[in-house]
Amino acid sequence: MRDTVRLWILPAVLDPDELDRCRAVLDPAERARATALGHPSSRHRFTVAHGALRLLVGALVDAPPEDLAWTEGRYGKPTTTGPAAGLHTSLSYSGDLVAIAVSVGRTVGVDLQHPTPGRDPADLAARFFHPSEVRHVAAGGDLSTRQARFTRLWTRKEAVVKAAGVRLRPYLALPVHRGDVVAVGPAGPHRLTDVATSGAFRVAVALVGTAPYTVRCGTGRRLTDAVAVVASTSSRDHEGRPAVPGRSAHRHRTARRAGDGGAATGDEDSSIDRGP
């Protein structure tokens, strides 16, 4: 049976009631980190991302979200403990969106990025990327194509280093352009997935190991609705650990792989199979 990554792409801007709900489930350390952020929009986005992660994982494991705990490993890679032990989580936020990924048994990384408006990324690629990727970005016929190519590569690099639990800078030159399985130093091989999106932003997911997996992506929902769906469909496997994902009639809808010039819209709870 294929492993599954459960992925949610949610709005980072919430109404006051939902924002209060996210703030209420944060632990003291998370509240302190949010308070330390200078700009109100940064505090809001941090609160939404970390609160939504707690609410969704809590619904998956049928535990109060405020009781969940993570410990930091090397370079700050979080590992779940307590009622959610055995799950692996990753989150990313950019602009007005938040991406949250959950897996069972294999460490996961997710990254979401918007292109920087008006900036040609060819010079940034030349500074950091592998020569073959520098040529790939520079060969884009117009600015939007170069931005799409650069943003796709950047999200793939971020996702794989998050899954591996290593720092980004030493691996910016890691080639991720063509192969979906890449080796991340001593962390070993990881399998990458491009997630289809309906806008200019790009999303990538990585799992440790070479085995194929499915990405179930929920988009277009309010946080409250997403949590309610998880709570109503989550179930446990024969070992008593949460099944990820839960049952859904939408599971077998598929979305094609994102390319340079745009991507198909991912349905709610769409599935993407990666691997042979």
GIRA-V395925 format. One record per residue. PHI is phi in whole degrees, -180 to 180 (999 if undefined). D_CENTER is the distance of its C-alpha to the mean C-alpha in Angstrom with 1 decimal. Layout:
PHI D_CENTER
PHI D_CENTER
This chain:
999 22.2
-67 18.8
-69 16.0
-132 13.3
-106 9.6
-93 9.3
-126 6.6
-122 7.8
-117 8.1
-125 10.9
-67 13.5
-85 13.7
-104 17.5
-117 19.1
-71 22.7
-56 24.6
-66 24.7
-68 20.9
-63 20.5
-62 23.3
-64 21.7
-65 18.5
-64 20.9
-67 23.0
-95 20.7
-70 19.6
-86 21.6
-57 24.1
-66 22.2
-67 19.2
-63 21.9
-65 23.6
-64 20.6
-64 20.1
-63 23.9
-72 24.0
-73 21.8
-71 24.5
-90 23.4
-55 23.2
-67 20.3
-68 18.3
-63 19.5
-62 18.6
-66 14.9
-61 14.6
-63 16.4
-64 14.4
-62 11.0
-75 12.7
-68 15.1
-64 12.8
-58 11.0
-64 14.6
-65 15.9
-71 13.6
-66 14.0
-60 17.6
-68 18.1
-64 16.8
-104 19.3
57 21.9
-136 22.2
-59 22.6
-61 19.4
-73 21.5
-89 22.6
-72 19.2
-143 19.1
-128 17.1
-113 18.9
-91 17.9
-95 18.5
-61 19.2
61 17.7
86 16.2
-64 13.7
-78 13.7
-127 15.3
-73 16.2
-132 19.9
66 22.3
-65 21.7
-102 18.1
-56 19.1
103 17.9
-88 14.3
-119 11.5
-131 8.6
-155 5.8
-141 5.1
-152 5.6
-144 8.5
-154 11.0
60 14.2
-104 14.4
-130 10.9
-127 8.2
-117 4.7
-129 4.9
-123 4.8
-135 8.4
-136 10.8
-118 14.5
87 16.5
-121 14.2
-65 11.9
-126 8.2
-136 6.0
-134 2.7
-141 4.6
-129 6.4
-141 10.1
-101 13.4
-61 16.5
-78 19.1
-57 22.0
79 25.1
-96 24.2
-84 24.9
-84 22.4
-60 24.9
-70 26.3
-68 23.1
-62 22.3
-63 25.9
-77 25.4
-120 22.4
-87 21.6
-63 23.5
-52 26.6
-65 25.6
-77 22.5
-60 24.7
-65 27.0
-62 24.3
-67 23.1
-65 26.7
-78 27.9
-60 26.0
-71 28.9
-146 27.9
-61 25.7
-64 23.1
-69 22.8
-63 22.6
-64 19.8
-64 17.8
-65 18.4
-64 17.7
-65 14.4
-60 13.3
-63 14.5
-64 13.0
-65 9.4
-65 10.4
-65 12.2
-62 9.7
-62 7.2
-72 10.5
-73 12.0
-65 9.4
-64 10.0
-78 13.6
74 14.1
-123 16.0
-78 16.6
-72 15.5
-52 19.0
-66 20.8
-116 18.4
-64 18.2
-89 21.0
-66 19.3
-69 19.8
-129 16.8
-70 18.5
-106 20.2
-84 19.3
-89 16.3
-111 17.4
-128 17.7
-95 19.4
-112 18.1
51 21.5
-68 22.5
-73 19.1
84 20.0
-75 18.4
-137 14.8
-103 13.9
-104 11.5
-136 10.6
-88 10.6
-100 9.5
-64 12.5
-130 12.7
-100 15.8
-134 16.0
-76 16.1
-70 12.5
-125 10.4
-134 6.9
-132 6.6
-127 5.8
-134 8.5
-126 10.8
-65 14.0
95 17.1
-99 18.4
-64 18.6
-67 17.2
-155 14.7
-113 13.7
-105 10.5
-100 11.5
-111 10.0
-103 11.7
-131 12.4
77 15.5
-111 16.2
-68 17.3
-57 15.7
-58 19.1
-68 19.1
-62 15.7
-64 16.9
-64 20.2
-65 19.0
-61 17.2
-63 20.3
-83 22.6
-113 21.1
-67 19.9
-145 22.4
-116 23.1
-80 24.0
-68 27.4
-91 26.4
90 25.4
-92 21.7
-66 19.4
-82 18.7
-125 15.2
-92 15.3
-82 18.4
-72 21.0
-159 20.6
-71 22.9
-92 20.2
-59 18.7
-94 20.5
-73 19.7
-118 18.2
-124 16.6
-75 17.6
-66 15.7
-67 15.0
-121 18.0
-71 19.5
-102 21.3
120 18.9
-148 17.3
-69 18.2
-71 17.0
-80 14.7
-68 16.7
-59 15.7
57 14.7
-71 15.0
-120 14.7
-128 14.1
-91 16.1
-118 15.5
119 18.5
-70 22.3
